[in-house]
Amino acid sequence: IIYSWVFNEFPSFVAEDSRRFISQETGNLYISKVQTSDVGSYICLVKNTVTNARVLSPPTPLTLRNDGVMGEYEPKIEVHFPYTVTAARGTTVRMECFALGK
């Protein structure tokens, strides 16, 4: 399966860049340093690459807080690697880890 995210309305897909990342392991969308331009509705699209079947999630709104309260998180790195990764020579292996906190 392939995960992608739609921003506000189809076919405006979220493009991965230095601030946006879509985990192909979990389907999660990660946005760092959220900006006003990120405010809107997000819909997850899951596509089965064998059958081409597609499923859309309900919309999830992203809003900015106006009260000035920011969550404080101590820095940490989230890693969820399996104990062993087996791959054929010449293939691509993608291993995801995330740094977060302030």
C-alpha positions, 0 to 999 in steps of 0.5 A, a space after each residue: 500500500 501507499 500512503 498520501 495526504 490530501 490538503 483541503 481538497 482533492 487533488 491537492 496532495 501534500 508534497 514532502 519537503 524539509 517540513 513535511 514527511 509521510 511515513 510509509 510504515 504507519 501512514 502518519 503525516 509529520 509537519 515541523 514548524 507549523 505555519 499559517 499556510 498549513 492550516 486546513 483540512 487533511 485527508 489520508 489516502 491509502 492506495 493498494 498498488 495491486 488492485 488500485 483500490 483507494 480508501 479515504 479517511 475522514 477529514 482532520 482539521 489543523 488549526 493554530 492555537 491563539 492562546 500562546 500556549 506551546 507544548 514543551 517536550 524534552 528532546 528525544 529521537 523516536 526509532 521503531 526499527 525491527 530487530 533484523 531487516 532483510 533486503 536483497 542486494 541492490 534494493 532500497 531500504 527505508 528506515 525511519 526515525 524522528 527527532 522531536 522536542 524543544 
